[in-house]
Amino acid sequence: MIRIPRAKRKQKAPQNSLRGKKFPFQSPKGMHDILPQDFLYLEKIEKAFKKVSCFFDFLRLEPPLLEDVRLFERGTGPNSEIVQKQMFFVKSRSRSESSLVLRPEYTPGIFRAYVENGLTHSLVPAKFCYWGPVFRYEQPQRGRFRQFYQMGFEILNTLDSVYDAQIISAVYKILAELHLKGIVVKINSIGCRSCRASYVKKLRDYYKNKSFKLCNDCLKRLKENPLRLLDCKEERCQPYKANAPQTLDYLCNNCKTHFKSVLEYLDEAKIPYLIEPTLVRGLDYYSKTVFEIFVEGEENALGGGGRYDYLSESLWSTKLGAAGAALGVERVMEAMKSQKIVLSPKKEHKVFLIYMGEEAKKKAFVLMENFFKEGILVKESFSKESLKSQLRQADKEGAEIALILGQREVFEEVVILRDMKSGNQETVPIEKIVPQLKKRLRFL
Ligand code: AMP
């Protein structure tokens, strides 16, 4: 065996030399890194999402990140803000291929996947859930990013009002699972095409003689998408919004019965809601039920959705009713932080492996391979050299057991097992360390 001479002590890189040295790259505007400390929240949220998805039997579906732009132009709607201003186009190498965009929302992609994969006969209704990134070209501000994550539910191929209520119940349950306080669902009905037409006419008439007082966006909305006049956040438009005609007064009998039935389900299940007559939501495919969900202390909605019976018509010229909703993951996370929901990291590693000298480092490296195979979680600190600093770290990390390997232990094929609380140590033959650890870990 070739003995490699012990490496000279490595010169420590002077840490301070990095201070003040400017790094020339940043994440793109409105897009952020998700750092390890946030995963504590993300994992909790994902756990709640999975629990609810599993309970209601939503099947996971993940469409590609890129989709044909026409899917959104026709599905989300040519007059929607998403299509008009918010899509990120991806330049393709081939001119003959249709334009691709980064998905600005999931719903049209989920519907496309449902039809394209021939699931329209086998899954009726089809219940899908999703979790992933979404891209919108926005002016970044608190709670509004260009890349953010959405988790959501879609129930396709049904007209039944019970599913509008089930979607609301599902998003409500996620927030309740996370112990968020003051959850409230704001809900409205924007009717179907026939009753909405007479409402929109009334709304136009109402706003027409106020047009000189409206903001520029509202002037545009008045022409292109009058329902969205009710969405305006500008101070000067608020008084008109407050006195505008309300959708609920113009619903046809069918839409009225549908809405009443959704509210009855929510009442029965004791899901708190507020009827919000100005709630309309911006997308063309919505019909009947629309809702948003809020929690105490947050101005922005954490999620929203509703019934979208017209998506199938615009994409496929068929009538397949559907309902769905999405929650913004970052907004849920922010709400948890501002409501001071504290999560402490689960202490997974109870054993800390300490080495002294090059031979012991090599042995420790091999031991780690063994621990992995045996499913024992062991932490190391190969970048530290002294016993003292490694013990200090083991202590800082709350390890219950330290395994210590020096030159002598390597030679004698043993390991020192130290109980970090009592400081008691014993020497264990190396081939017995796995069963010994398993036995001790059972009681920790
Ligand atoms: P929407 O698809 O617009 O109905 O949005 C559903 C949810 O996604 C919202 O209630 C937010 O929680 C979240 N969301 C929408 N847009 C953004 C954004 N630009 N940045 C962060 N979260 C967003």
Boltz pocket constraint, residues with backbone or C-beta under 6 A from the ligand:
constraints:
  - pocket:
      binder: B
      contacts: [[A, 104], [A, 105], [A, 136], [A, 138], [A, 143], [A, 144], [A, 145], [A, 146], [A, 147], [A, 148], [A, 149], [A, 150], [A, 301], [A, 302], [A, 303], [A, 304], [A, 305], [A, 326], [A, 327], [A, 328], [A, 329], [A, 330], [A, 331]]
      max_distance: 6.0
